[in-house]
Amino acid sequence: MKCPYCSKEMERGFIQCRDGVNWTEKKQLVAALSFLGKGCISLANGAADNSSTVYAYKCAGCKKVIIDYAVNDKQEQ
């Protein structure tokens, strides 16, 4: 995948968290319970049978990480 910021090739890997990888609008007092927050979105994208591991792409050039949470495939494990 090409980085949308600098156009260099990105490295595919994983982001992992014990209690699921979630996005929330506001910082939660207890990060482990962030899935309980209003507007919480699970970033699970098929990297594992649960929501604690997601595929992510890292750009070493501009230090960005991209997670596509719409993807639901188990490629190149």
Sequence and secondary structure as in RCSB ss.txt:
>XXXX:A:sequence
MKCPYCSKEMERGFIQCRDGVNWTEKKQLVAALSFLGKGCISLANGAADNSSTVYAYKCAGCKKVIIDYAVNDKQ
EQ
>XXXX:A:secstr
 B TTT  B EEEEEE TT  EE SS  SSGGGGGGSTT EE   SSSSSSSEEEEEEETTTTEEE  TT     
  
